[in-house]
């Protein structure tokens, strides 16, 4: 299981037009999906937390 590069994580965070509260919700949700699937991707590339 490979981890995403830090620059991708930062770019996903910066490019998202969502308000901070929604970004944090997506990070939480996407990380739960990744943990549940034991994967490095949640299936929503380009979203914060994926």
URZI-V566086 format. One record per helix or strand of 3 or more residues. SS is the DSSP state (h for helix, s for strand). FROM is the first residue (numbers start at 1). LEN is the number of residues. If there is no record, write none. Layout:
BEGIN
ss	from	len
SS	FROM	LEN
SS	FROM	LEN
END
This chain:
BEGIN
ss	from	len
h	6	10
h	20	18
END
